[in-house]
Amino acid sequence: MKNAQEFAEEYFAAATDTDHERYAALFGDGAVVHDDGRSHQGIAAVRRWRAEVPSVRYGLREVTGTATACQAVAEVSGAFPGSPVTLRFTFERDTQGKITLLDITP
C-alpha cells in the first residue's frame, strides 16, 4: 500500500485526469464522501458527485497521517465563487488501499 504522501499525490493526479474511471478506481464499493454539506454513499453516488465537480486545479500543500488514515491540505482553484480556497481532505482507506471515507472541509 502506498504511504500517505504517495497516495495523496495519486489522488490529486486522478482527480484532474480526464479518465474518470481512474478516479473512481481509488474508491471502495461502499465508500462515503462528505463534501459541501452533502453525503454520497456507494461507488455510483461517488461517480455522480464527481461528474458534478467543476474542473479545478489542486496545489498540494501538506500531507499527514498514515497509509490507512491521512489528511491532505490543498489549494483548490478554478471557475467557482471564492476561488482559490484551501481545503482539507481527510481519507480513510481499507487494507487494499481503497478509499472508504473522504471528508472534504474548509
Solvent accessible surface area in square Angstrom, and as a share of the most:
residue,aa,sasa,rsa
1,M,117,0.52
2,K,92,0.39
3,N,80,0.41
4,A,10,0.07
5,Q,81,0.36
6,E,85,0.38
7,F,1,0.00
8,A,0,0.00
9,E,91,0.41
10,E,53,0.24
11,Y,1,0.00
12,F,15,0.06
13,A,44,0.34
14,A,1,0.01
15,A,11,0.08
16,T,71,0.41
17,D,43,0.22
18,T,127,0.74
19,D,75,0.39
20,H,118,0.53
21,E,94,0.42
22,R,100,0.37
23,Y,4,0.02
24,A,5,0.04
25,A,57,0.44
26,L,19,0.10
27,F,9,0.04
28,G,14,0.13
29,D,121,0.63
30,G,55,0.53
31,A,1,0.01
32,V,32,0.18
33,V,0,0.00
34,H,68,0.30
35,D,31,0.16
36,D,129,0.67
37,G,87,0.84
38,R,134,0.49
39,S,74,0.48
40,H,16,0.07
41,Q,133,0.59
42,G,16,0.16
43,I,36,0.18
44,A,57,0.44
45,A,13,0.10
46,V,1,0.00
47,R,104,0.38
48,R,149,0.54
49,W,13,0.04
50,R,27,0.10
51,A,82,0.63
52,E,112,0.50
53,V,40,0.23
54,P,68,0.42
55,S,109,0.70
56,V,17,0.10
57,R,161,0.59
58,Y,40,0.15
59,G,35,0.34
60,L,57,0.28
61,R,145,0.53
62,E,89,0.40
63,V,28,0.16
64,T,65,0.38
65,G,56,0.53
66,T,83,0.48
67,A,31,0.24
68,T,62,0.36
69,A,52,0.40
70,C,4,0.02
71,Q,62,0.28
72,A,0,0.00
73,V,19,0.11
74,A,0,0.00
75,E,54,0.24
76,V,8,0.05
77,S,22,0.14
78,G,19,0.18
79,A,102,0.79
80,F,51,0.21
81,P,133,0.84
82,G,68,0.65
83,S,40,0.26
84,P,79,0.50
85,V,52,0.30
86,T,61,0.36
87,L,34,0.17
88,R,93,0.34
89,F,4,0.02
90,T,37,0.21
91,F,1,0.00
92,E,79,0.35
93,R,18,0.07
94,D,46,0.24
95,T,111,0.65
96,Q,141,0.63
97,G,14,0.14
98,K,76,0.32
99,I,0,0.00
100,T,56,0.32
101,L,45,0.23
102,L,0,0.00
103,D,44,0.23
104,I,18,0.09
105,T,52,0.30
106,P,141,0.88
